[in-house]
Amino acid sequence: MLPSRPTIDDIARESGVSTGTVSRVLNGHATVASRTRERVQEVIARLGYTPDPAARHLSWRTGQTLGISFDHDDPVLHPYSVLFRRALESLTAYQGVQLLDLRADLTRLARLPSAVLVMHAIDGDPRLGFLRDAGVPAVLIGHQPGSFWVAPDDVGGAELATRQLTGAGHRQLAFLGQGPSQVAQDRERGFLRAAAAVGAQTVSLPSDFTVLGGYRAMRRAWEGGVRFTGLFAQSDESAAAAVAALEDLGVDVPGQVSVVGFDGLPELPLPIRLTTVAQNIPKIASTALTLVQEAISGLPPRGEFIEVELIRGATVAPFPGGKP
């Protein structure tokens, strides 16, 4: 009788780590400590373990469905959602997995998908509890302890964005996008932290992520007497809307007000390039799918923050008149 080939369980037991850690080493995740990674790799080499190509895709059988759950107010054709879906499709199409946009209340669905990605979460999002009780593997695009999740570094990215403004000398700052979503709260938190570090004055303006919402919020604030020289908008669409609103009011960008966005969208209705914090959307999508597979396989929940990158454009200028 031929000896049985070693399994992930064998590697985990021999290495003294969880099967989830072994899986992350095999998938090249940077979240594993280097010493642990080396120990697991040594055991893999010693036992002669090789991943079974068929087993790697058992969780994605042809005909399975992956739902993308949006909040009832979220536009499915929002640029970020389109880019995220495109990134998912590039990874799932060849595996025969069908992507489903879920706009309805999940509790009203006659049939739930094989697994679900939960978008645009709020803290303690009830969709996760419902899916857990229904036995449907779920991954949150956001973060929540005890769940599978992946998210961009919203707090750190907001700090990067705000430091572009404070580094240019701005001390009267505004955040456009105050709201109940986890993304809005994280980005506002990073904004306030970076502003406080230099003693800047701040104001937070309620708004959604859309161009229309951002335009209305900015125009209403400025016409109401709110003043600032540096603006961080929670999304690129909001930033583009703010630039349009300010220019319609006769305010020069960046001559009088500097603006920074967040998302790194490839196309914006702006005559100049926006300074923004770019998300790695393909990396978020691929990590989400890895986590879905781990959830289906019964591995313990974990989460991962994905790094963001500052993209310098032409919408930030030094504080008018020199140092504040």
C-alpha positions in Angstrom: 0.0 0.0 0.0 1.3 3.4 -0.9 1.8 5.8 2.0 -0.9 8.5 2.2 0.2 12.0 1.2 0.6 14.5 4.0 -2.3 16.9 4.6 -2.6 20.4 5.9 -3.7 18.9 9.2 -0.4 16.9 9.3 1.6 20.1 8.7 -0.3 22.0 11.4 0.1 19.3 13.9 3.9 18.9 13.2 4.4 22.6 13.2 2.4 23.3 16.3 0.2 25.9 14.6 -3.4 26.0 13.4 -4.6 24.8 10.0 -5.5 28.5 9.2 -1.9 29.5 9.8 -0.7 26.8 7.4 -3.3 27.9 4.8 -2.0 31.5 5.1 1.6 30.4 4.6 0.6 28.3 1.6 -1.2 31.3 0.1 1.6 33.7 0.8 -0.1 36.0 3.2 2.2 38.6 4.9 0.2 38.3 8.2 2.2 35.3 9.4 5.3 36.0 11.6 8.5 35.2 9.8 9.7 32.7 12.5 6.3 30.8 12.3 6.4 30.9 8.5 9.9 29.5 8.4 8.9 26.7 10.8 5.9 25.8 8.7 7.9 25.9 5.5 10.5 23.6 7.0 7.9 21.0 8.0 6.3 21.3 4.5 9.7 20.5 2.9 10.5 17.7 5.4 7.2 15.9 4.9 7.2 16.5 1.1 3.8 18.2 1.2 2.5 19.4 -2.2 -0.9 21.1 -2.5 -3.5 19.1 -4.3 -4.7 21.3 -7.2 -8.1 19.7 -7.2 -8.5 20.0 -3.5 -7.6 23.7 -3.6 -10.8 24.4 -5.6 -13.2 22.0 -4.0 -14.9 24.9 -2.3 -15.7 26.5 -5.7 -17.7 23.9 -7.5 -19.4 24.9 -10.8 -22.8 26.2 -10.2 -22.1 27.7 -6.8 -23.1 31.3 -6.2 -21.4 34.1 -4.4 -23.7 36.9 -3.2 -22.6 40.5 -2.9 -24.8 42.0 -0.2 -25.4 45.8 -0.5 -27.2 48.0 1.9 -30.6 49.0 0.5 -29.4 52.6 -0.2 -26.1 51.6 -1.9 -25.9 52.1 -5.6 -24.8 48.9 -7.3 -23.2 50.9 -10.1 -21.1 53.0 -7.8 -17.6 53.2 -9.4 -16.0 51.4 -6.5 -18.6 48.6 -6.6 -18.1 48.2 -10.3 -14.3 47.9 -10.0 -14.6 45.5 -7.0 -17.1 43.3 -9.0 -14.8 43.3 -12.0 -11.9 42.2 -9.9 -14.0 39.4 -8.4 -15.1 38.3 -11.9 -11.5 38.0 -13.1 -10.9 35.5 -10.4 -14.2 33.5 -10.2 -15.3 33.3 -13.9 -13.0 30.4 -14.8 -14.2 28.5 -11.7 -17.8 28.7 -12.8 -18.9 30.7 -9.8 -21.9 33.0 -10.4 -21.8 36.5 -8.7 -25.2 37.7 -7.5 -26.0 41.3 -6.5 -28.2 41.3 -3.4 -30.1 44.5 -2.8 -33.0 43.0 -0.9 -33.2 42.3 2.8 -31.4 38.9 3.2 -34.1 37.6 5.5 -36.6 37.9 2.6 -34.6 35.9 0.1 -36.2 32.5 -0.8 -32.8 31.0 -1.4 -29.5 32.2 0.0 -26.2 32.0 -2.1 -23.5 29.5 -1.3 -21.5 32.3 0.3 -21.9 36.1 0.8 -19.6 39.1 0.7 -21.1 41.8 3.0 -20.5 45.3 1.7 -20.7 48.7 3.3 -21.1 47.5 6.9 -22.0 49.3 10.0 -20.5 48.3 13.4 -22.3 45.1 14.6 -23.8 44.6 11.1 -26.9 42.4 11.6 -26.3 40.7 8.2 -23.4 38.8 9.7 -25.4 37.3 12.5 -28.2 36.3 10.2 -25.9 34.5 7.8 -24.1 32.8 10.6 -27.4 31.5 12.0 -28.3 30.4 8.5 -25.1 28.5 8.1 -23.9 30.5 5.1 -20.2 31.4 5.0 -19.8 35.2 4.9 -16.9 37.6 4.6 -17.2 41.2 5.6 -15.7 44.0 3.5 -15.0 45.9 6.6 -13.9 44.7 10.0 -15.5 43.0 12.9 -14.0 40.7 15.6 -15.0 37.1 15.4 -15.8 37.3 11.7 -14.0 36.8 8.4 -13.2 40.2 7.1 -10.9 42.3 4.8 -10.7 46.0 4.6 -8.4 48.8 3.3 -6.5 50.7 6.0 -9.1 53.4 6.2 -7.8 55.0 9.4 -4.2 55.0 8.2 -5.2 56.2 4.8 -7.2 59.1 6.2 -4.1 60.1 8.3 -2.0 60.0 5.1 -4.6 62.3 3.3 -4.8 64.7 6.2 -1.1 65.0 6.6 -0.9 66.1 3.0 -3.0 69.1 4.0 -1.3 69.8 7.3 2.1 69.4 5.7 1.2 72.1 3.3 0.5 74.4 6.2 -3.3 74.1 6.4 -4.8 74.4 9.9 -8.5 75.0 9.2 -9.7 71.6 8.0 -12.9 70.0 7.0 -14.0 66.3 6.6 -16.7 65.7 4.0 -18.6 62.4 4.6 -19.6 62.1 8.3 -22.0 59.2 8.5 -23.0 55.9 10.1 -21.0 53.5 7.9 -17.9 51.9 9.2 -15.9 53.4 6.3 -17.1 56.9 7.0 -16.3 56.6 10.8 -12.9 55.1 10.2 -11.9 57.8 7.8 -13.2 60.5 10.0 -11.3 59.0 12.9 -8.0 59.1 11.0 -8.7 62.6 9.8 -9.3 63.8 13.4 -6.2 62.0 14.7 -3.9 63.6 12.1 -5.5 67.0 12.6 -5.1 66.8 16.4 -1.4 66.0 16.0 -0.8 69.5 14.7 -3.5 71.4 16.6 -5.6 72.0 13.5 -9.2 73.2 13.8 -11.7 70.8 12.2 -15.3 70.6 11.1 -17.1 67.4 10.0 -19.8 67.7 7.3 -22.4 65.0 6.9 -22.7 63.5 3.4 -23.0 60.2 1.6 -20.5 58.8 -0.9 -22.2 60.1 -4.1 -21.4 63.1 -6.3 -24.8 64.6 -5.8 -24.7 64.2 -2.0 -21.2 65.6 -1.9 -22.1 68.6 -4.0 -25.1 69.5 -2.0 -23.3 69.1 1.3 -20.4 71.2 0.3 -22.5 74.0 -1.2 -24.8 74.0 1.8 -21.9 74.3 4.2 -20.0 77.0 2.4 -23.2 79.1 1.8 -23.9 78.6 5.5 -20.6 80.3 6.5 -18.4 77.3 7.2 -14.8 78.1 6.2 -11.6 76.0 5.8 -8.6 75.9 3.6 -8.1 72.1 3.5 -10.7 69.5 2.8 -10.5 65.7 3.1 -13.4 63.9 1.4 -14.3 60.4 2.3 -14.4 59.3 -1.4 -13.1 60.5 -4.7 -16.6 61.1 -5.9 -17.3 63.3 -2.9 -14.0 65.1 -3.6 -14.9 65.7 -7.2 -18.3 67.0 -6.1 -16.7 69.3 -3.6 -14.3 70.8 -6.2 -17.3 71.5 -8.5 -19.4 73.0 -5.7 -16.5 75.3 -4.6 -15.7 76.4 -8.1 -19.4 77.2 -8.7 -19.2 79.4 -5.7 -16.1 81.2 -7.0 -13.6 79.4 -4.7 -10.4 78.4 -6.4 -9.1 74.8 -6.0 -6.3 74.5 -4.9 -5.5 78.2 -4.7 -8.0 78.9 -1.9 -9.0 75.4 -0.8 -6.9 72.2 -1.1 -8.8 68.9 -1.6 -7.8 65.3 -1.0 -10.0 62.2 -1.8 -10.0 58.5 -1.0 -10.3 55.5 -3.3 -8.0 56.1 -6.2 -10.7 55.8 -8.9 -9.2 55.8 -12.4 -11.7 58.2 -13.9 -13.1 61.4 -12.4 -15.0 64.4 -13.8 -12.2 66.8 -12.9 -10.0 69.1 -15.1 -7.0 68.5 -12.8 -5.7 65.3 -11.2 -7.0 64.7 -7.7 -4.7 64.0 -4.8 -6.1 60.9 -3.3 -5.5 57.7 -1.2 -5.7 54.7 -3.5 -7.1 51.3 -2.4 -5.7 48.1 -3.8 -9.1 46.8 -5.0 -7.7 43.7 -6.8 -5.9 42.7 -3.5 -9.0 43.3 -1.5 -11.1 41.1 -3.9 -8.5 38.3 -4.0 -8.2 38.3 -0.2 -12.0 38.2 0.2 -12.1 35.1 -2.0 -9.4 33.4 0.0 -11.3 34.1 3.2 -14.5 32.8 1.6 -12.7 29.5 0.9 -11.4 29.4 4.4 -14.9 30.0 5.8 -16.3 27.2 3.6 -13.5 24.9 4.8 -14.4 25.6 8.5 -11.2 27.4 9.4 -11.2 29.9 12.3 -12.3 33.4 11.4 -9.6 36.0 10.8 -9.3 39.5 9.2 -6.8 41.4 7.2 -6.1 45.1 6.5 -4.9 45.9 3.1 -2.4 48.7 2.7 -3.3 51.9 0.8 -1.1 54.3 -1.2 -1.1 58.1 -1.4 -1.3 59.4 -5.0 -0.2 63.0 -5.4 -2.2 65.1 -7.8 -2.7 68.8 -8.4 -5.4 69.6 -5.8 -3.2 70.4 -2.8 -1.3 73.7 -2.6 0.5 75.5 0.3 -1.7 77.4 2.7 -2.6 80.8 1.1 -0.4 83.6 2.4 2.4 81.3 3.7 2.6 79.8 7.1 -0.6 79.9 9.3 
